[in-house]
Amino acid sequence: MSSLRKTDKKIVIREIYRILVALQAMVEISRKSENFLLANATELLIMQAIDNLDRLMVCEHNF
């Protein structure tokens, strides 16, 4: 990702966040259909991805 321009990085990160929002909607649908295992696993992955993106943003800001 270091070869991308700063504006390109922001676009990529924004798109990743949009995907995560869509996945969160899938979690809600899974819960409503009582597929709790899928909902919990997906939610855990979402939280890990957001945590990694937050760390990436902090690293990018520090450089």
C-alpha positions in Angstrom: 0.0 0.0 0.0 3.0 2.3 0.3 3.1 2.8 -3.5 -0.4 4.4 -3.4 -0.8 8.1 -3.2 -2.3 9.5 0.0 -5.6 10.3 -1.7 -5.7 6.7 -3.1 -5.1 5.3 0.4 -8.0 7.3 1.8 -10.3 6.0 -0.9 -9.2 2.4 -0.3 -9.7 2.8 3.4 -13.1 4.4 2.9 -14.2 1.5 0.7 -13.0 -1.0 3.3 -15.1 0.8 5.9 -18.1 0.6 3.5 -17.6 -3.1 3.2 -17.5 -3.5 6.9 -20.8 -1.6 7.3 -22.4 -4.0 4.8 -21.0 -6.9 6.8 -22.5 -5.4 9.9 -25.9 -5.4 8.2 -25.3 -9.1 7.4 -24.7 -9.7 11.1 -28.1 -8.2 11.9 -29.8 -10.3 9.3 -28.0 -13.4 10.6 -29.2 -12.6 14.2 -32.8 -12.2 13.0 -32.7 -15.5 11.3 -31.2 -17.0 14.5 -27.9 -17.9 12.9 -25.9 -16.7 15.9 -22.7 -18.6 15.1 -22.4 -16.8 11.8 -23.4 -13.5 13.3 -20.8 -13.7 16.1 -18.0 -14.9 13.9 -18.7 -12.2 11.4 -18.9 -9.5 14.1 -15.6 -10.7 15.5 -13.9 -10.4 12.1 -15.4 -6.9 11.7 -14.0 -5.8 15.0 -10.6 -7.1 14.2 -10.6 -5.4 10.8 -11.7 -2.1 12.2 -9.0 -2.4 14.9 -6.4 -3.0 12.2 -7.7 -0.1 10.1 -7.5 2.2 13.1 -3.9 1.1 13.7 -3.1 1.7 10.0 -4.6 5.2 10.2 -2.5 6.0 13.3 0.7 4.7 11.6 -0.1 6.7 8.4 -0.7 9.8 10.5 2.6 9.5 12.3 4.7 9.3 9.1 
